């Protein structure tokens, strides 16, 4: 669906099926900002994901993680 919307609007999007750890090896320091929204609770090794995301951003830039508040 997202790919179709991008094509309709003439936006170039590069979709990849790759782990964040593998991408961190391929593109260290490539991004200004990395966001992870409500996904850390679904991965087997959240610390590995956080380290990889940190490796993806340029020095001094930003990683943003949103972790949902547990239900009571």
MOPAC internal coordinates of N, CA, C and O (Angstrom, degrees):
PM7 1SCF
backbone

  N    0.0000 0     0.00 0     0.00 0    0    0    0
  C    1.4344 1     0.00 0     0.00 0    1    0    0
  C    1.5296 1   110.09 1     0.00 0    2    1    0
  O    1.2310 1   120.06 1   133.15 1    3    2    1
  N    1.3331 1   117.50 1   -46.85 1    3    2    1
  C    1.4699 1   119.96 1  -179.38 1    5    3    2
  C    1.5229 1   110.72 1   -62.74 1    6    5    3
  O    1.2310 1   120.63 1   141.30 1    7    6    5
  N    1.3321 1   116.40 1   -38.70 1    7    6    5
  C    1.4681 1   120.14 1   179.11 1    9    7    6
  C    1.5313 1   110.23 1   -62.82 1   10    9    7
  O    1.2310 1   120.05 1   137.13 1   11   10    9
  N    1.3178 1   117.51 1   -42.87 1   11   10    9
  C    1.4613 1   122.06 1   178.74 1   13   11   10
  C    1.5315 1   110.83 1   -61.79 1   14   13   11
  O    1.2310 1   120.33 1   134.85 1   15   14   13
  N    1.3222 1   116.98 1   -45.15 1   15   14   13
  C    1.4710 1   120.35 1   178.43 1   17   15   14
  C    1.5248 1   110.82 1   -61.06 1   18   17   15
  O    1.2310 1   120.31 1   138.90 1   19   18   17
  N    1.3186 1   117.02 1   -41.10 1   19   18   17
  C    1.4698 1   120.53 1   179.51 1   21   19   18
  C    1.5225 1   110.41 1   -63.99 1   22   21   19
  O    1.2310 1   120.28 1   135.41 1   23   22   21
  N    1.3311 1   117.07 1   -44.59 1   23   22   21
  C    1.4670 1   120.76 1   179.66 1   25   23   22
  C    1.5250 1   111.19 1   -62.55 1   26   25   23
  O    1.2310 1   120.29 1   138.06 1   27   26   25
  N    1.3309 1   117.05 1   -41.94 1   27   26   25
  C    1.4657 1   120.88 1   179.58 1   29   27   26
  C    1.5264 1   112.04 1   -61.62 1   30   29   27
  O    1.2310 1   120.68 1   149.43 1   31   30   29
  N    1.3237 1   116.30 1   -30.57 1   31   30   29
  C    1.4646 1   121.01 1  -177.37 1   33   31   30
  C    1.5301 1   112.97 1   -98.54 1   34   33   31
  O    1.2310 1   120.74 1  -178.54 1   35   34   33
  N    1.3213 1   116.19 1     1.46 1   35   34   33
  C    1.4578 1   120.13 1   179.15 1   37   35   34
  C    1.5181 1   113.74 1    70.94 1   38   37   35
  O    1.2310 1   120.60 1  -153.61 1   39   38   37
  N    1.3302 1   116.46 1    26.39 1   39   38   37
  C    1.4604 1   121.46 1   179.85 1   41   39   38
  C    1.5251 1   108.65 1   -95.49 1   42   41   39
  O    1.2310 1   120.65 1   -47.99 1   43   42   41
  N    1.3211 1   116.37 1   132.01 1   43   42   41
  C    1.4640 1   120.71 1   178.46 1   45   43   42
  C    1.5256 1   109.22 1   -86.27 1   46   45   43
  O    1.2310 1   120.60 1   -59.30 1   47   46   45
  N    1.3255 1   116.46 1   120.70 1   47   46   45
  C    1.4561 1   122.48 1   179.83 1   49   47   46
  C    1.5222 1   107.96 1  -127.50 1   50   49   47
  O    1.2310 1   120.71 1   -44.30 1   51   50   49
  N    1.3178 1   116.25 1   135.70 1   51   50   49
  C    1.4628 1   121.77 1   178.88 1   53   51   50
  C    1.5267 1   108.61 1  -108.59 1   54   53   51
  O    1.2310 1   120.40 1   -79.10 1   55   54   53
  N    1.3343 1   116.84 1   100.90 1   55   54   53
  C    1.4548 1   121.37 1   179.02 1   57   55   54
  C    1.5196 1   109.04 1   -87.76 1   58   57   55
  O    1.2310 1   120.58 1   -46.30 1   59   58   57
  N    1.3302 1   116.49 1   133.70 1   59   58   57
  C    1.4554 1   121.60 1   178.25 1   61   59   58
  C    1.5212 1   108.94 1  -134.93 1   62   61   59
  O    1.2310 1   121.03 1   -37.70 1   63   62   61
  N    1.3212 1   115.63 1   142.30 1   63   62   61
  C    1.4592 1   120.82 1   173.49 1   65   63   62
  C    1.5288 1   105.83 1  -102.66 1   66   65   63
  O    1.2310 1   120.95 1   -84.66 1   67   66   65
  N    1.3378 1   115.80 1    95.34 1   67   66   65
  C    1.4569 1   121.60 1  -173.47 1   69   67   66
  C    1.5244 1   108.23 1  -152.10 1   70   69   67
  O    1.2310 1   120.70 1   -33.74 1   71   70   69
  N    1.3101 1   116.26 1   146.26 1   71   70   69
  C    1.4658 1   118.72 1   176.83 1   73   71   70
  C    1.5228 1   109.61 1   -73.34 1   74   73   71
  O    1.2310 1   120.99 1   -25.83 1   75   74   73
  N    1.3149 1   115.72 1   154.17 1   75   74   73
  C    1.4644 1   119.23 1   179.04 1   77   75   74
  C    1.5248 1   110.14 1   -65.31 1   78   77   75
  O    1.2310 1   120.34 1   148.52 1   79   78   77
  N    1.3240 1   116.95 1   -31.48 1   79   78   77
  C    1.4616 1   120.02 1   178.17 1   81   79   78
  C    1.5256 1   110.87 1   -64.41 1   82   81   79
  O    1.2310 1   120.32 1   137.68 1   83   82   81
  N    1.3386 1   116.99 1   -42.32 1   83   82   81
  C    1.4713 1   120.64 1   178.06 1   85   83   82
  C    1.5231 1   110.83 1   -67.90 1   86   85   83
  O    1.2310 1   120.32 1   141.20 1   87   86   85
  N    1.3230 1   116.99 1   -38.80 1   87   86   85
  C    1.4607 1   119.76 1   179.11 1   89   87   86
  C    1.5270 1   110.90 1   -65.35 1   90   89   87
  O    1.2310 1   120.24 1   144.01 1   91   90   89
  N    1.3310 1   117.15 1   -35.99 1   91   90   89
  C    1.4665 1   120.75 1   179.11 1   93   91   90
  C    1.5234 1   110.98 1   -62.94 1   94   93   91
  O    1.2310 1   120.39 1   148.01 1   95   94   93
  N    1.3252 1   116.87 1   -31.99 1   95   94   93
  C    1.4679 1   120.70 1   176.53 1   97   95   94
  C    1.5274 1   109.96 1   -72.32 1   98   97   95
  O    1.2310 1   120.37 1   139.84 1   99   98   97
  N    1.3387 1   116.91 1   -40.16 1   99   98   97
  C    1.4662 1   121.71 1  -177.80 1  101   99   98
  C    1.5271 1   113.26 1   -74.50 1  102  101   99
  O    1.2310 1   119.95 1   143.87 1  103  102  101
  N    1.3338 1   117.70 1   -36.13 1  103  102  101
  C    1.4718 1   120.95 1  -172.02 1  105  103  102
  C    1.5317 1   112.39 1  -133.91 1  106  105  103
  O    1.2310 1   119.41 1  -124.88 1  107  106  105
  N    1.3200 1   118.73 1    55.12 1  107  106  105
  C    1.4658 1   118.45 1   179.58 1  109  107  106
  C    1.5271 1   111.00 1   -64.13 1  110  109  107
  O    1.2310 1   121.10 1   -42.11 1  111  110  109
  N    1.3229 1   115.51 1   137.89 1  111  110  109
  C    1.4591 1   120.71 1   178.09 1  113  111  110
  C    1.5147 1   114.81 1    63.75 1  114  113  111
  O    1.2310 1   119.98 1  -153.82 1  115  114  113
  N    1.3212 1   117.64 1    26.18 1  115  114  113
  C    1.4647 1   122.24 1  -174.00 1  117  115  114
  C    1.5299 1   113.25 1   -86.84 1  118  117  115
  O    1.2310 1   119.88 1   148.56 1  119  118  117
  N    1.3232 1   117.83 1   -31.44 1  119  118  117
  C    1.4667 1   121.60 1  -170.95 1  121  119  118
  C    1.5272 1   112.41 1  -105.81 1  122  121  119
  O    1.2310 1   121.16 1   -27.76 1  123  122  121
  N    1.3319 1   115.40 1   152.24 1  123  122  121
  C    1.4621 1   121.17 1   173.07 1  125  123  122
  C    1.5255 1   110.79 1   -79.76 1  126  125  123
  O    1.2310 1   120.44 1   141.90 1  127  126  125
  N    1.3227 1   116.76 1   -38.10 1  127  126  125
  C    1.4638 1   122.25 1  -176.80 1  129  127  126
  C    1.5219 1   109.02 1  -141.39 1  130  129  127
  O    1.2310 1   120.68 1   -40.65 1  131  130  129
  N    1.3296 1   116.30 1   139.35 1  131  130  129
  C    1.4651 1   122.64 1   172.68 1  133  131  130
  C    1.5244 1   106.76 1  -125.48 1  134  133  131
  O    1.2310 1   120.33 1   -48.19 1  135  134  133
  N    1.3228 1   116.98 1   131.81 1  135  134  133
  C    1.4645 1   120.96 1   177.94 1  137  135  134
  C    1.5185 1   110.34 1  -120.95 1  138  137  135
  O    1.2310 1   120.78 1   -38.17 1  139  138  137
  N    1.3163 1   116.12 1   141.83 1  139  138  137
  C    1.4688 1   123.17 1   174.17 1  141  139  138
  C    1.5191 1   106.53 1  -131.07 1  142  141  139
  O    1.2310 1   121.00 1   -69.19 1  143  142  141
  N    1.2933 1   115.69 1   110.81 1  143  142  141
  C    1.4600 1   120.94 1  -175.17 1  145  143  142
  C    1.5258 1   110.89 1  -107.07 1  146  145  143
  O    1.2310 1   120.93 1   -68.08 1  147  146  145
  N    1.3028 1   115.83 1   111.92 1  147  146  145
  C    1.4658 1   123.21 1   174.17 1  149  147  146
  C    1.5229 1   112.57 1    49.44 1  150  149  147
  O    1.2310 1   120.92 1  -129.58 1  151  150  149
  N    1.3395 1   115.85 1    50.42 1  151  150  149
  C    1.4585 1   119.06 1   178.20 1  153  151  150
  C    1.5206 1   112.76 1  -128.54 1  154  153  151
  O    1.2310 1   119.55 1   159.72 1  155  154  153
  N    1.3252 1   118.47 1   -20.28 1  155  154  153
  C    1.4627 1   120.59 1  -176.68 1  157  155  154
  C    1.5240 1   112.64 1   -59.88 1  158  157  155
  O    1.2310 1   120.47 1   148.25 1  159  158  157
  N    1.3272 1   116.71 1   -31.75 1  159  158  157
  C    1.4627 1   119.47 1  -179.95 1  161  159  158
  C    1.5259 1   112.49 1   -72.35 1  162  161  159
  O    1.2310 1   119.97 1   174.38 1  163  162  161
  N    1.3300 1   117.66 1    -5.62 1  163  162  161
  C    1.4640 1   121.53 1  -177.68 1  165  163  162
  C    1.5280 1   113.67 1  -107.77 1  166  165  163
  O    1.2310 1   119.78 1   178.49 1  167  166  165
  N    1.3176 1   118.03 1    -1.51 1  167  166  165
  C    1.4682 1   120.62 1  -178.31 1  169  167  166
  C    1.5209 1   109.83 1  -105.27 1  170  169  167
  O    1.2310 1   120.14 1   -29.36 1  171  170  169
  N    1.3454 1   117.35 1   150.64 1  171  170  169
  C    1.4591 1   119.83 1  -177.19 1  173  171  170
  C    1.5326 1   113.99 1   -69.12 1  174  173  171
  O    1.2310 1   119.96 1   152.52 1  175  174  173
  N    1.3344 1   117.68 1   -27.48 1  175  174  173
  C    1.4671 1   120.83 1  -176.95 1  177  175  174
  C    1.5319 1   110.23 1  -134.90 1  178  177  175
  O    1.2310 1   120.14 1   -99.98 1  179  178  177
  N    1.3355 1   117.33 1    80.02 1  179  178  177
  C    1.4648 1   120.14 1  -177.98 1  181  179  178
  C    1.5296 1   113.45 1   -56.80 1  182  181  179
  O    1.2310 1   119.88 1   143.78 1  183  182  181
  N    1.3156 1   117.84 1   -36.22 1  183  182  181
  C    1.4682 1   120.41 1  -179.41 1  185  183  182
  C    1.5229 1   111.09 1   -62.07 1  186  185  183
  O    1.2310 1   120.34 1   142.72 1  187  186  185
  N    1.3279 1   116.95 1   -37.28 1  187  186  185
  C    1.4631 1   121.21 1   177.86 1  189  187  186
  C    1.5270 1   111.11 1   -64.88 1  190  189  187
  O    1.2310 1   120.69 1   139.80 1  191  190  189
  N    1.3236 1   116.28 1   -40.20 1  191  190  189
  C    1.4688 1   121.15 1   178.36 1  193  191  190
  C    1.5279 1   110.09 1   -65.21 1  194  193  191
  O    1.2310 1   120.30 1   136.65 1  195  194  193
  N    1.3173 1   117.03 1   -43.35 1  195  194  193
  C    1.4637 1   120.78 1   179.72 1  197  195  194
  C    1.5257 1   110.60 1   -63.05 1  198  197  195
  O    1.2310 1   119.99 1   135.90 1  199  198  197
  N    1.3272 1   117.62 1   -44.10 1  199  198  197
  C    1.4726 1   120.78 1   177.98 1  201  199  198
  C    1.5220 1   110.82 1   -61.09 1  202  201  199
  O    1.2310 1   120.42 1   136.05 1  203  202  201
  N    1.3347 1   116.80 1   -43.95 1  203  202  201
  C    1.4655 1   120.73 1  -178.75 1  205  203  202
  C    1.5277 1   110.93 1   -65.18 1  206  205  203
  O    1.2310 1   120.31 1   137.04 1  207  206  205
  N    1.3182 1   117.02 1   -42.96 1  207  206  205
  C    1.4695 1   119.91 1   178.01 1  209  207  206
  C    1.5209 1   110.63 1   -61.56 1  210  209  207
  O    1.2310 1   120.65 1   139.26 1  211  210  209
  N    1.3121 1   116.37 1   -40.74 1  211  210  209
  C    1.4643 1   120.53 1   178.28 1  213  211  210
  C    1.5204 1   111.38 1   -62.70 1  214  213  211
  O    1.2310 1   120.20 1   145.47 1  215  214  213
  N    1.3240 1   117.21 1   -34.53 1  215  214  213
  C    1.4662 1   121.14 1   178.55 1  217  215  214
  C    1.5262 1   111.80 1   -72.09 1  218  217  215
  O    1.2310 1   120.05 1   154.85 1  219  218  217
  N    1.3233 1   117.51 1   -25.15 1  219  218  217
  C    1.4652 1   121.33 1  -177.35 1  221  219  218
  C    1.5257 1   114.02 1   -75.48 1  222  221  219
  O    1.2310 1   119.95 1   154.55 1  223  222  221
  N    1.3381 1   117.70 1   -25.45 1  223  222  221
  C    1.4658 1   119.47 1  -176.41 1  225  223  222
  C    1.5230 1   111.47 1   -88.18 1  226  225  223
  O    1.2310 1   121.97 1   -30.32 1  227  226  225
  N    1.3222 1   113.82 1   149.68 1  227  226  225
  C    1.4641 1   120.47 1   175.46 1  229  227  226
  C    1.5266 1   109.10 1   -63.79 1  230  229  227
  O    1.2310 1   119.98 1   -29.51 1  231  230  229
  N    1.3255 1   117.64 1   150.49 1  231  230  229
  C    1.4674 1   119.92 1   178.28 1  233  231  230
  C    1.5320 1   111.29 1   -54.97 1  234  233  231
  O    1.2310 1   121.04 1   -46.90 1  235  234  233
  N    1.3135 1   115.62 1   133.10 1  235  234  233
  C    1.4589 1   121.05 1   178.91 1  237  235  234
  C    1.5107 1   114.61 1    85.02 1  238  237  235
  O    1.2310 1   119.67 1   178.63 1  239  238  237
  N    1.3290 1   118.24 1    -1.37 1  239  238  237
  C    1.4567 1   120.64 1  -179.64 1  241  239  238
  C    1.5121 1   109.86 1   -96.47 1  242  241  239
  O    1.2310 1   118.67 1    21.70 1  243  242  241
  N    1.3266 1   120.14 1  -158.30 1  243  242  241
  C    1.4560 1   122.16 1  -161.54 1  245  243  242
  C    1.5246 1   114.11 1  -129.90 1  246  245  243
  O    1.2310 1   121.28 1   -44.00 1  247  246  245
  N    1.3415 1   115.16 1   136.00 1  247  246  245
  C    1.4698 1   123.20 1   164.59 1  249  247  246
  C    1.5224 1   106.43 1  -112.52 1  250  249  247
  O    1.2310 1   120.80 1   -46.60 1  251  250  249
  N    1.3190 1   116.07 1   133.40 1  251  250  249
  C    1.4587 1   121.19 1  -179.73 1  253  251  250
  C    1.5174 1   108.13 1  -122.27 1  254  253  251
  O    1.2310 1   120.42 1   -56.44 1  255  254  253
  N    1.3364 1   116.80 1   123.56 1  255  254  253
  C    1.4573 1   122.55 1   179.79 1  257  255  254
  C    1.5213 1   108.74 1  -120.05 1  258  257  255
  O    1.2310 1   120.67 1   -47.58 1  259  258  257
  N    1.3193 1   116.33 1   132.42 1  259  258  257
  C    1.4596 1   121.67 1   175.22 1  261  259  258
  C    1.5210 1   107.25 1  -116.63 1  262  261  259
  O    1.2310 1   121.12 1   -60.68 1  263  262  261
  N    1.3092 1   115.46 1   119.32 1  263  262  261
  C    1.4599 1   121.80 1  -179.69 1  265  263  262
  C    1.5241 1   106.98 1  -118.31 1  266  265  263
  O    1.2310 1   119.77 1   -55.53 1  267  266  265
  N    1.3311 1   118.05 1   124.47 1  267  266  265
  C    1.4676 1   119.01 1  -175.13 1  269  267  266
  C    1.5257 1   112.17 1   -66.97 1  270  269  267
  O    1.2310 1   121.49 1   -33.17 1  271  270  269
  N    1.2974 1   114.76 1   146.83 1  271  270  269
  C    1.4600 1   120.50 1   175.56 1  273  271  270
  C    1.5275 1   108.22 1   -68.51 1  274  273  271
  O    1.2310 1   120.27 1   -49.71 1  275  274  273
  N    1.3309 1   117.10 1   130.29 1  275  274  273
  C    1.4773 1   118.59 1   179.40 1  277  275  274
  C    1.5265 1   111.18 1   -59.95 1  278  277  275
  O    1.2310 1   121.30 1   -35.47 1  279  278  277
  N    1.3164 1   115.12 1   144.53 1  279  278  277
  C    1.4667 1   119.90 1   177.37 1  281  279  278
  C    1.5220 1   109.52 1   -71.60 1  282  281  279
  O    1.2310 1   120.81 1   -34.82 1  283  282  281
  N    1.3000 1   116.05 1   145.18 1  283  282  281
  C    1.4743 1   119.90 1   179.90 1  285  283  282
  C    1.4913 1   110.55 1  -100.73 1  286  285  283
  O    1.2310 1   120.10 1   180.00 1  287  286  285

